[in-house]
Amino acid sequence: MTENFRVAGLNLSAIHSLPGSPFEKLVGFAPFRVKENPEKVHLLYDMTYSLEDLESERLAAEELKPVYKFHFEDEDIFCRFYVAPDESRYWFEMEDEVGGKLHFFEAHFEEKTLVVRCNWQENRNYPMLRFSLWMAFSIACTFNSAIAIHSSCIVWNSSGKAALFLGESGTGKSTHTRLYNEVFGAEAVHLLNDDCPIIKAESDGSVRVYGSPWSGKTPCYRNEDYALAGLCRLSQAPENKIHTLGILPAFQAIYPSCPPALTRNEIFKDKICAILSIVLSDIPVYHLECLPDGDAARLSARWIFEGREA
């Protein structure tokens, strides 16, 4: 069975041979489902392989030093990402602490389609499936002028524009966008995504932000897109202050929120930097030092959405 989804203008086709749909348990994907088969597939995610089928690929990966390895703490999953020396293949593996089946994928491009072969059908770990799909989609994004940004995204309804709030874990991204709803109300603003919106440099030169099936602990999965009004890096402070960043500080504010596994590889780093260059040529970036209060939301709204630097 092939199931089709469209996220940020990119087509994802998932192949499995199960009697039911695994995506019924991945609630965030339902709004992005499409019935028709797309003419062009950007990501083909095939779950029908076994680990035995992929053994030679797994051994090839393990001969390399991982580009990035990390602990996905929310699910107690250990992850490793590898890239072939000639950049022709990508490998990603996940294992949990309780000794479950290893999840492994091999990915490569066939023309302009990222083809992923993985053993999820024998693994059946749903958190691994969600995160593996995110990893594969993040790779496909960078080849299509898009980046998955770790942030919380609010939409100013009357303008049809959105803003991304970025920062380290615990700095208050979700709190700040929640304050927008409390201060301005649901008629004025709404949350687009609370963890992983997608920013995309469009072919017409504009920059837009898209909702995605990945929204962290907040179930906000909107298949919507908006012009990007601005990005804002948050830091905790004893008072509320905001200022516009120059090009270099702006880049330094955004880059840490790009997928970390990809920013540690030169090819992906170059692609991400090229996309950010387009974004920074047109979109303002701010630094908000703030308290977790309504005045902080009012201040950032004046600068980002109302164009009043006061």
C-alpha positions in Angstrom: 0.0 0.0 0.0 1.2 3.5 -0.8 0.0 6.5 1.3 0.6 10.0 0.1 1.1 13.2 2.0 2.1 16.8 1.1 4.1 18.9 3.5 5.5 22.3 2.7 4.8 21.7 -0.9 6.8 18.5 -0.9 5.3 15.1 -1.7 5.9 12.2 0.6 4.9 8.7 -0.4 5.1 5.9 2.2 5.0 2.3 1.2 4.1 -0.6 3.5 2.4 -4.0 3.2 0.3 -3.8 6.5 -3.4 -4.5 6.6 -4.1 -1.1 8.3 -2.4 2.2 8.1 0.5 3.0 10.6 -0.4 6.6 10.1 -3.6 6.2 12.0 -1.4 6.1 15.1 0.6 9.1 14.0 -2.2 11.7 14.4 -0.2 14.6 13.1 -0.2 13.3 9.5 -3.9 13.2 8.9 -4.3 16.9 7.8 -1.5 16.4 5.3 -2.9 13.3 3.6 -3.7 13.5 -0.1 -5.7 11.0 -2.1 -4.2 11.3 -5.5 -0.8 9.9 -6.5 1.5 12.9 -7.0 3.2 13.4 -10.4 6.5 14.1 -8.6 7.6 12.4 -5.3 10.2 14.3 -3.2 10.5 11.6 -0.5 9.7 7.9 -1.1 9.8 6.1 2.3 9.6 2.3 1.9 9.0 0.4 5.2 8.9 -3.1 3.7 12.6 -4.1 4.1 14.0 -6.3 6.8 17.2 -5.6 8.7 18.6 -8.6 7.0 17.8 -7.0 3.6 19.8 -4.0 4.7 22.6 -5.8 6.5 25.3 -4.8 3.9 24.2 -1.2 4.2 24.2 -1.3 8.0 27.8 -2.7 8.0 28.9 0.0 5.5 27.5 2.6 7.8 29.2 1.2 10.9 32.6 1.4 9.1 32.2 5.2 9.2 32.3 7.6 12.1 28.8 9.0 12.7 28.3 12.5 11.5 26.0 13.0 14.5 24.9 10.8 17.4 22.5 11.8 20.2 20.0 10.6 22.7 16.4 11.4 21.9 15.4 11.9 25.6 11.6 12.0 25.2 11.6 8.4 24.1 14.9 7.1 25.4 16.1 6.4 21.9 19.7 6.5 20.8 20.3 7.8 17.3 23.3 7.8 14.8 23.5 9.6 11.5 26.1 8.6 8.8 27.0 10.1 5.4 29.0 8.3 2.7 32.4 9.9 1.9 31.1 10.7 -1.6 27.8 12.0 -0.2 25.8 9.5 -2.3 24.2 7.7 0.7 22.8 8.5 4.1 22.2 6.1 6.9 20.2 6.6 10.1 19.7 4.1 13.0 17.8 4.2 16.2 17.8 1.9 19.2 16.0 2.0 22.5 17.3 1.2 26.0 15.0 -1.8 26.5 16.6 -3.8 23.7 13.9 -3.5 21.0 14.5 -4.1 17.3 16.9 -1.7 15.8 15.4 0.8 13.3 17.6 1.5 10.4 17.3 3.3 7.1 19.4 3.8 4.0 18.7 6.8 1.8 19.9 8.0 -1.5 18.7 10.1 -4.4 17.2 8.7 -7.6 17.1 11.7 -9.9 15.4 14.2 -7.5 13.6 11.8 -5.3 15.1 10.8 -1.9 14.5 7.1 -1.7 14.5 5.6 1.8 14.6 1.9 2.5 13.9 1.0 6.2 12.9 -2.0 8.4 10.0 -0.3 10.2 7.5 -3.1 9.5 9.6 -5.5 11.6 10.3 -2.8 14.2 6.8 -1.3 14.7 8.0 1.4 17.1 5.8 4.4 16.4 8.0 7.1 18.1 10.9 5.8 15.9 8.7 6.0 12.8 7.7 9.6 13.5 11.3 10.7 14.2 12.7 8.7 11.3 10.2 10.3 8.9 11.2 13.7 10.3 14.9 12.9 9.7 14.3 11.8 6.1 12.0 14.8 5.4 14.7 17.2 6.8 17.2 15.7 4.3 14.7 16.1 1.4 13.9 19.7 2.5 17.5 20.9 2.2 17.5 19.8 -1.5 14.3 21.7 -2.1 15.0 25.2 -0.6 13.4 24.4 2.7 14.5 24.0 6.4 12.8 22.4 9.4 13.3 25.0 12.1 13.0 24.1 15.8 10.7 26.9 16.9 7.2 27.9 17.9 5.2 29.7 15.2 2.3 32.1 15.7 0.1 33.6 12.9 -1.3 37.2 13.0 -4.7 36.5 11.4 -5.5 39.9 9.9 -2.2 40.2 8.1 -1.9 36.6 7.0 1.7 36.6 8.3 3.5 34.4 10.7 6.5 34.7 13.1 8.9 32.1 14.4 10.1 32.2 18.0 13.4 30.4 18.5 15.6 29.6 21.5 17.2 26.9 23.5 15.0 24.4 25.3 13.5 26.0 28.3 13.8 29.6 27.1 10.0 30.0 26.7 9.2 29.6 23.0 5.9 27.8 23.7 5.1 30.1 26.6 5.6 33.2 24.5 3.2 32.0 21.7 0.7 30.9 24.4 0.8 34.4 25.8 -0.1 35.7 22.3 -3.3 33.8 22.5 -4.0 35.0 26.0 -3.3 38.7 25.2 -4.8 39.0 21.7 -7.4 36.2 21.6 -8.1 33.4 19.2 -9.7 35.8 16.7 -6.5 37.7 16.3 -3.9 35.0 16.4 -3.5 31.3 16.2 -0.7 28.8 16.6 0.6 27.2 13.4 3.1 24.7 14.9 4.9 24.4 18.3 8.1 22.6 17.4 8.9 22.1 13.8 7.5 24.6 11.2 9.1 24.5 7.8 10.5 27.7 6.2 10.8 27.7 2.5 12.4 30.0 -0.1 9.9 29.9 -2.9 10.7 30.1 -6.6 9.1 33.6 -6.8 11.6 34.9 -4.3 9.2 35.0 -1.3 9.7 33.2 2.0 6.9 31.3 3.5 6.4 29.2 6.6 4.4 25.9 6.6 2.8 23.8 9.3 4.1 20.2 9.6 3.1 16.8 11.2 5.8 17.3 13.8 4.8 19.6 16.7 6.5 18.3 19.8 4.3 17.9 22.9 1.6 20.3 21.6 -0.8 18.7 19.2 -1.0 21.4 16.6 -0.9 20.0 13.1 -2.2 22.6 10.6 -1.8 22.2 6.9 -1.5 25.9 6.3 1.2 28.3 5.0 1.8 32.0 5.5 4.2 34.7 4.5 7.0 35.0 7.0 7.0 38.3 8.9 10.1 37.7 11.0 12.1 35.4 13.3 12.8 36.2 16.9 15.4 34.6 19.2 14.3 34.6 22.8 16.3 34.7 26.0 15.1 35.0 29.6 15.8 38.4 31.3 14.6 40.5 34.2 12.9 43.0 31.8 11.5 43.1 28.3 13.8 44.5 25.6 13.9 43.8 21.8 16.2 44.9 19.0 16.8 44.0 15.3 19.8 41.9 14.6 22.4 42.5 11.8 23.1 39.9 9.2 25.8 38.0 11.1 24.1 38.0 14.5 20.8 37.1 12.7 22.5 34.0 11.1 23.9 33.1 14.5 20.5 33.3 16.0 18.8 31.0 13.5 21.5 28.5 12.6 21.4 26.6 16.0 17.7 25.9 15.4 18.3 24.1 12.1 18.5 20.2 12.2 21.7 19.5 14.1 22.5 16.3 12.4 22.6 18.1 9.1 24.6 21.2 10.2 27.5 18.9 11.1 28.0 17.8 7.5 29.6 20.1 4.9 27.2 19.4 2.0 24.1 20.0 4.1 25.7 23.0 5.9 26.3 24.6 2.5 22.7 24.1 1.5 21.3 25.3 4.8 23.5 28.4 4.6 22.3 29.1 1.0 18.7 29.0 2.1 19.3 31.1 5.2 21.1 33.7 2.9 17.8 34.1 0.9 15.8 34.3 4.1 18.0 36.9 5.7 18.1 39.1 2.6 14.4 39.8 3.1 13.2 38.8 6.5 14.0 40.7 9.7 15.4 38.8 12.7 15.0 40.1 16.3 16.4 39.3 19.7 13.8 39.5 22.5 15.1 39.5 26.1 11.9 38.9 28.1 9.9 37.9 31.1 7.1 35.3 30.7 4.4 37.9 30.7 1.9 39.5 28.4 3.9 42.7 28.0 6.6 40.6 26.3 4.0 39.4 23.7 2.8 42.9 23.2 6.3 44.2 22.6 7.3 41.5 20.1 3.9 41.9 18.3 4.5 45.7 17.9 7.9 45.1 16.3 7.2 42.0 14.2 3.6 42.5 13.1 2.8 46.2 13.5 6.2 47.6 12.3 6.4 49.9 15.3 9.9 49.9 16.9 8.8 51.5 20.1 
